[in-house]
Amino acid sequence: MNEKTTEEIVRELREGLHREVNYRLLFVRYYDQLYRFLQQQGASPDDCLDLIQDVFVSVYKGLGQLRDETQFQSWLFRIAHNNYQNFVEYKQAKKRNAREVSLDEQPKGSGRRPGSQDDDSPIDELLERERRQKLSEALQHLPPQMKRCVKLRVIDCLSNPEIALALGISVNTVKAHLHQAKALLRNKLSEHFSELKR
């Protein structure tokens, strides 16, 4: 039996045929190339894994907009490049924000105006930043697949079936990961997030 071309796979996906099998075929076919591409851009091994998942989530959401199946590969790597650029900008913004508030004084030249939407006190900002930091740290300690499930659910707002498709696992496995992650995060973060104590 002849192996399907990428164009045939993409055509079938756009027609809604064999979605799970075809997405898995694309994932396997392009995983190594994407990994090398992102490493050459400067991504760490862990970041490569997360970014590849993000790329395939974007493919899943945007494939209907691809007009020409023969352009899939260049479209895929354009998504990878854009995702990496966004990732770098996000990391740089995070570093800048981390320096904004001092414990001792109101930051000078922060660009905030009294009465603006962001007119929280430095203490409120600091506490909110600490909560986000604690959540980020706690997520890093989850097993890799569980962490990806949480990320796809919370950040990318995918449904359980969509997460299962993106990761190539069953819906029941997704549900189990999310349930376990919630219990682990509740245990680690209940003192920082009062809503988790329920």
SEVO-847917 format. One record per residue: residue in three letters; x, y, z of N, C-alpha, C, O in turn. Coordinates in steps of 0.1 Angstrom, whole numbers, plus 2048, in hexadecimal, padded with zeros to 3 digits. Layout:
REM SEVO-847917
ALAXYZXYZXYZXYZ/...
This chain:
REM SEVO-847917
MET8087F480080080080080980C80081280E808/ASN8068167F780E8227F680B82B80180082C806/GLU81683280681483C81180E84880B81084C800/LYS80484D8137FD85980E80786580E80F867816/THR80586E80480C87A80380688480D7FB883812/THR80E88E81180A89981A7FD89F8147F48A281B/GLU7FD8A28077F28A88007E58A08027DA8A5804/GLU7E78938017DB88A8027D688A8117CA88B813/ILE7DF88A81A7DB88B8287D489882B7C9898832/VAL7D98A38277D38B08297C68B18237BC8B6828/ARG7C58AC8167B88AC80F7AD8A48177A28A9819/GLU7B189881C7A88908247A4897831798897835/LEU7AD89E8387AA8A58447A08B08417978B2849/ARG7A28B78367998C283378B8BD82F7818C4831/GLU78A8B082B77D8AA8287788A383576D89D834/GLY77F8A484077B89D84C77C88E84D776888855/LEU78688984578887A84479387684D79E87C84D/HIS79186B85479C86585C7A486F8647B186E863/ARG79E87786B7A58838727B087E87B7BB88387A/GLU7AC8758847B687188E7C386B8887CE86E88B/VAL7C086187E7CB85B8777D486586F7E0864870/ASN7CD86D8687D48778607DC8818687E7885864/TYR7D68868737DE88F87B7EB8888817F588E881/ARG7E987C8857F487588A7FF87387F80B874882/LEU7FB87087380486E86880C87B86581887B864/LEU80588786680C89386481689686F82189A86D/PHE81189387C81A89588782788D886832892888/VAL82588088383187788283A87C87684687B877/ARG83487F86B83B88385F84489086184F89185C/TYR83E8998698458A686A84C8A98788528B3879/TYR84A8A088184F8A288F85E8A588F8628AF894/ASP86689C88987589E8898798AA8828828B1887/GLN8738AD8778778B986F8748C687887C8CF878/LEU8688C687E8648D288686D8D38928728DE896/TYR8718C889887A8C88A48878CE8A088C8D78A7/ARG88D8C989589A8CF8908998DE88D8A18E6890/PHE88E8E188688C8EF88288B8F888F89190388F/LEU8838F48998828FC8A588F8FD8AD8929078B3/GLN8968F28AD8A48F28B48AD8FC8AD8B49038B3/GLN8AD8FC89F8B59058988B191489B8BA91D89A/GLN8A491689E8A09238A18A59288AF8A69348B2/GLY8A891E8B78AD9218C58A591B8D08A891F8DC/ALA89B9138CD89290E8D88999038DF8A08FB8D9/SER8979028EC89C8F78F48948EA8F18898EB8EB/PRO89A8DE8F48928D28F28848D28F887B8CD8F1/ASP8828D69048758D790A86C8E09028608DD900/ASP8718EC8FF8698F68F78668F18EA85B8F38E5/CYS86F8E98E386B8E38D685F8DA8D78568DB8CF/LEU85E8D28E28538C98E48468D18E583C8CE8DF/ASP8468DB8EE83A8E48F08368EB8E382B8EC8DF/LEU8408F08DC83E8F88D08388EF8C582F8F38BD/ILE83D8E38C48388D98B98298D68BC8218D68B3/GLN8268D48C98178D28CC80F8DF8C88048DD8C3/ASP8158EB8CB80E8F78C780C8F88B88018FC8B3/VAL8168F48B08158F48A280A8EB89D8028EF894/PHE8098DF8A37FE8D689E7F08DA8A37E68D789C/VAL7F08E18AE7E38E78B27DF8F28A87D38F38A4/SER7E98FA8A37E69048997E28FE88C7D9903885/VAL7E88F38887E48EC87C7D68E787D7CE8E8874/TYR7D38E18897C68DC88B7BB8E688A7B08E4884/LYS7BE8F288F7B48FD88F7B49048827A990987E/GLY7BF90487A7BF90D86E7C09068617C190D857/LEU7BF8F98617C18F18547B68F584A7B98F583E/GLY7AA8F884F7A08FC8457A390983D79D90B833/GLN7AC9118427B091D83B7BB91B8317BE924829/LEU7C190F8317CC90C8277C590981A7BE8FF819/ARG7C89118107C19108037C79057FA7C08FF7F2/ASP7D49047FB7DC8FB7F27E38F17FA7ED8F4801/GLU7DF8E47F87E68D97FF7F58D87FD7FC8D4806/THR7F98DC7F18078DB7EE8108E57F681C8E37F6/GLN8098EF7FC8108F88048118F58138158FD81B/PHE80C8E981680B8E58258198E782C8198ED837/GLN8238E18268308E182D8358EF83083A8F283B/SER8348F882683990682983090D83383591583B/TRP82390A83281991083C81D90B84A81C913853/LEU8208FE84B8238F885882F8FE85E82F90286A/PHE83A90085684690685C84491585E84B91B866/ARG83B91C85783892A85A83192B86783493486F/ILE82892186A82292187782C91F88282C92688C/ALA83591588084091288A84991F88C84C922898/HIS84C92688285493288384D93C88B853943894/ASN84093F88783894988E83694589D83794E8A6/ASN8349398A08329348AE83F9368B683E93A8C1/TYR84A9348AF8579368B68599448B985D9488C4/GLN85694D8AF85895B8B184F9608BD8539688C5/ASN84295C8BD8399608C783E95B8D583D9628DF/PHE84494F8D58499498E18559528E78559548F3/VAL85E9568DE86995E8E286496B8E78699708F1/GLU85B9718E085597E8E584F97D8F28509868FB/TYR8479728F484197090184B96F90C849974917/LYS85696790A86096591486797391786A976923/GLN86997B90D87098890F86699191786B998920/ALA85999191485099991B84F99592A84D99D933/LYS84F98892C84F98293A85B98794285998B94D/LYS86698793B87298C94287199B9468749A0951/ARG86C9A393C86A9B193F8609B494A8629BC953/ASN8559AC94A84B9AE9548509AA96284C9B096C/ALA8599A096285E99C96F8669A79768689A7982/ARG86B9B096E8739BB97486B9C89778709D197D/GLU85E9C79748569D49758539D89838549E4986/VAL8519CF98C84C9D399A8579D09A485C9C59A5/SER85B9DA9AC8649D89B785C9D79C48529DD9C5/LEU8629D09CD85B9CE9DA85C9DB9E28539DE9EA/ASP8669E49DF8699F09E78629FC9E285FA059EA/GLU8609FD9D585BA0A9D0853A089C38539FD9BD/GLN84BA129C0843A129B384DA139A8856A1B9A8/PRO84CA0A99E855A0B993855A1898B84AA1E989/LYS860A1D988861A2A981860A27972865A1E96C/GLY858A3096B857A2F95C850A22958854A1D94D/SER847A1D95F841A1195B836A13951830A0A94B/GLY832A2094F828A2394581AA2294A811A23942/ARG818A1F95680AA1E95B805A2B95F80CA34964/ARG7F8A2D95C7F1A3A9607E7A3796A7E0A2D96A/PRO7E6A409747DBA3E97E7CEA3D9787CBA4496E/GLY7C5A3397C7B8A329777B7A2996B7ADA26966/SER7C3A249667C3A1B95A7BEA0E95F7BEA0B96B/GLN7BBA059567B69F895A7C09F09627BD9E896A/ASP7CD9F395F7D79EB9667DC9F29727E79EF977/ASP7D49FB9787D8A029847D69FB9917CF9FF99A/ASP7DC9EF9917DD9E799D7E89EC9A67F29F19A1/SER7E79E99B37F39ED9BB7FE9E49B87FC9D89B3/PRO80B9E89BB8169E09B98159D29C081A9C89BB/ILE80F9D39CC80E9C69D48049BC9CD8079B19CC/ASP7F99C29C77EF9B99C07F69B39B47F59A79B1/GLU7FE9BB9AD8059B69A180F9AC9A58109A199E/LEU8169AE9AF8209A59B481A9979B881F98D9B4/LEU80E9989BF80898C9C38029849B78039789B6/GLU7FD98B9AD7F89859A180397E999802973994/ARG80E98599881A98099181F97499982396A992/GLU81F9749A68249689AE81A95C9AB81F9519AA/ARG80D95F9AB8049549A880694E99A807941999/ARG80995699080B95198381894998381993E97C/GLN82294E98A82F94798B82E93A99183493098D/LYS82693999C82492D9A481D92299B82191799B/LEU81392799380C91E98A81591997F81590D97C/SER81D92297A82791E96F83191497483490A96E/GLU83691698183F90D9878398FF98983F8F5986/ALA82C8FF98E8258F39918238EB9848248DF984/LEU81F8F297981D8EB96D82A8E49688298D9962/GLN8358EA96A8428E49658458D796C84C8CF967/HIS83F8D59788418C897F8388BD97B8398B2980/LEU82E8C09738258B696E82C8AD9648358B295D/PRO8288A096282E89895882B89E94A8218A5948/PRO83589D9408348A49348268A392D8218AD929/GLN82189792B81489692480889D92C8008A3926/MET80989B9397FF8A29418008B19407F68B893F/LYS80C8B694080E8C593E8098C99318038D4930/ARG80B8C29268068C69197F78C69197F18CF913/CYS7F18BC91F7E28BC9207DD8C89277D38CE922/VAL7E38CC9327DE8D893A7E08E49317D78ED930/LYS7EC8E592A7EF8F19227E48F29177DF8FD914/LEU7E28E79107D88E79057CA8EB9097C28F1902/ARG7C78E69167B98E991B7B88F79207AE8FE91C/VAL7C28FC9287C190992E7C59149257BE91F925/ILE7D091391E7D591E9167CF91E9087CB929903/ASP7CE9129027C99128F47BA90F8F47B49108E9/CYS7B490D8FF7A590B9007A09008F77959018F2/LEU7A78F58F67A38EA8EE7998E18F679B8E0902/SER7908DA8F07888D08F67908C38F979A8C28F3/ASN78A8BA9017918AE9047948A68F779F8A18F5/PRO7898A48EE78C89D8E17978A48D979F89D8D2/GLU7978B18D97A18B88D17AF8B68D67B98B48CF/ILE7B08B68E47BD8B38EA7C18A58E77CD8A28E4/ALA7B889B8E87BB88D8E57C188C8D67CA8858D4/LEU7BA8938CD7BF8938BF7CC8998BD7D58948B7/ALA7CF8A58C47DB8AC8C37E78A38C87F28A48C3/LEU7E489C8D37EF8948DA7F08868D67F987E8D9/GLY7E68818CE7E58738CA7E286A8D57E885F8D6/ILE7DA86E8DF7D68658EA7C78648EB7C086C8E4/SER7C285C8F37B385A8F47AD8668FD7B486C905/VAL7A08688FB79987290379986F91279B87891A/ASN79886291579985E9237A68619297A7864935/THR7B185F9217BE8629277BF8719297C5875933/VAL7BA8799207B98889227B288B92F7B7893938/LYS7A688693179E88893D7A688494A7A688B953/ALA7AD8799497B48749557C087E9587C2881963/HIS7C788294D7D288C94F7CD8999567D389E95F/LEU7C289E9507BD8AA9567B88A99647BA8B296C/HIS7B289E9677AD89B9757B989A97E7B98A1989/GLN7C389397A7CF8919837D689F9847DB8A298F/ALA7D78A69797DE8B397A7D78BD9837DD8C498B/LYS7C98BD9837C28C598C7C58C299B7C68CB9A3/ALA7C58B599E7C88B09AB7D68B59B07D88BA9BB/LEU7E08B29A77ED8B69AA7EF8C59AC7F68CA9B5/LEU7E98CD9A37EA8DB9A47E38E19B07E88EA9B7/ARG7D78DB9B37D08DF9BF7D98DD9CB7D98E69D4/ASN7DF8D29CC7E88CE9D77F48D89D97F78DC9E4/LYS7FA8DB9CD8058E49CD8028F39CF80A8FA9D5/LEU7F68F79CA7F39059C97E890B9D27E59169D1/SER7E29029DA7D69069E27D99139EB7D091B9ED/GLU7E59149F07E89209F87E992D9F07E79389F5/HIS7EC92B9E37ED9379DA7E093B9D37DD9469D0/PHE7D89309D07CB9329C97C092D9D17BD9219D2/SER7B89379D77AE9339E07A392B9D979C9239DF/GLU7A192E9CC7969279C57999189C37909109C0/LEU7A69139C57A99059C47A68FE9D17A78F19D1/LYS7A39059DB7A08FE9E87928F79E87908EF9F1/ARG78A8FB9DF77C8F59DE77D8E69DC7728E09DB/
